[in-house]
């Protein structure tokens, strides 16, 4: 099932608002996790087209 582009755009905007809200409230974010998140995103970007 594919979502329309407008729905994906709205979801991305809500994600940004959510993250900004977390940072503005002072929620602790462990920045040492960023390298593993980037690595996972990189691997997912390579593998995802083959899984669709």
C-alpha positions as CSV (number, residue, x, y, z in Angstrom):
1,X,0.0,0.0,0.0
2,X,1.4,3.3,-1.0
3,X,0.5,6.6,0.6
4,X,-0.1,9.7,-1.5
5,X,2.6,12.2,-1.7
6,X,0.6,14.8,0.2
7,X,0.1,12.4,3.1
8,X,3.8,11.7,3.3
9,X,4.6,15.4,3.3
10,X,2.2,16.0,6.2
11,X,3.7,13.1,8.1
12,X,7.2,14.5,7.6
13,X,6.0,17.9,8.8
14,X,4.5,16.3,11.9
15,X,7.7,14.5,12.6
16,X,9.7,17.8,12.5
17,X,7.1,19.4,14.8
18,X,7.4,16.4,17.2
19,X,11.2,16.5,17.3
20,X,11.2,20.3,17.8
21,X,8.7,19.9,20.6
22,X,10.9,17.3,22.3
23,X,13.9,19.5,22.2
24,X,12.0,22.6,23.4
25,X,10.7,20.7,26.4
26,X,14.3,19.6,27.4
27,X,14.0,15.9,26.7
28,X,17.4,14.3,26.9
29,X,18.6,13.0,23.6
30,X,21.6,10.6,23.7
31,X,23.8,12.0,20.8
32,X,26.1,9.0,20.9
33,X,23.3,7.1,19.1
34,X,23.5,9.3,16.1
35,X,26.3,7.3,14.3
36,X,24.3,4.1,14.6
37,X,21.1,5.9,13.3
38,X,23.0,7.2,10.3
39,X,24.5,3.8,9.6
40,X,21.1,2.1,9.9
41,X,19.6,4.7,7.6
42,X,22.3,4.3,5.0
43,X,21.9,0.5,5.0
44,X,18.1,0.9,4.8
45,X,18.4,3.3,1.8
46,X,20.5,0.7,0.0
47,X,18.4,-2.4,0.8
48,X,14.9,-0.8,0.7
49,X,14.5,-0.6,-3.1
50,X,15.2,-4.4,-3.4
51,X,12.5,-5.2,-0.8
52,X,9.7,-3.3,-2.5
